[in-house]
Amino acid sequence: MPKEALLIIDMLNDFVLKGAPLEVPEARKVIPKIKKEIQRAHRNKYPVLYLCDSHMPDDVEFRKFGWPVHAVRGTSGAEVIRELKPGKKDVIITKKTYSGFYQSKLQSVLKKKRIHSLRLTGCVTHICVLFTAADAVLRDYAVSVVQDGVAGIASKDHNAALRIMKNVLGAKLI
């Protein structure tokens, strides 16, 4: 059986808290499921990796895509929400854009830990979860998406991303 890692994508204050700059209200609903996934991973001794947006205040992503300033490196907005705080053995990987692989240390961490299978949770389903899943599949990882552990901004985009991950990328929806 391939060794698995749990990815928790962008469950940060600037996405999850009420009134946050890029608030995703649905993200609050998936917290209990993600907690269970973390417990499962720890129980099975699977690595738990937090993929976290970490932007500069003048990040090109804000201008290019029209996003409000969010998850600025060194601010509380870029921190993982209190309910899902990483444990001592968990790994935080900062990222600068949609894919958790792009210009980050994710690939090297996965290789070092001999990971072959990824279990995805977090937000936003049709942005960072989808693009991380796509990059993972293209790098030959087996990908599973925890359906009730991911959150989108709009239900039609969330559902479309789940269909794409399943029907186009071959990800397993669990």
Sequence and secondary structure as in RCSB ss.txt:
>XXXX:A:sequence
MPKEALLIIDMLNDFVLKGAPLEVPEARKVIPKIKKEIQRAHRNKYPVLYLCDSHMPDDVEFRKFGWPVHAVRGT
SGAEVIRELKPGKKDVIITKKTYSGFYQSKLQSVLKKKRIHSLRLTGCVTHICVLFTAADAVLRDYAVSVVQDGV
AGIASKDHNAALRIMKNVLGAKLI
>XXXX:A:secstr
   EEEEEE  BHHHHSTT TT  HHHHHTHHHHHHHHHHHHHTT  EEEEEE B TT HHHHHH   S SBTTS
GGGSB GGG   TT EEEEESSSSSSTTSSHHHHHHHTT  EEEEEEE IIIIIHHHHHHHHHTT EEEEEEEEE
E SSHHHHHHHHHHHHHTT  EE 
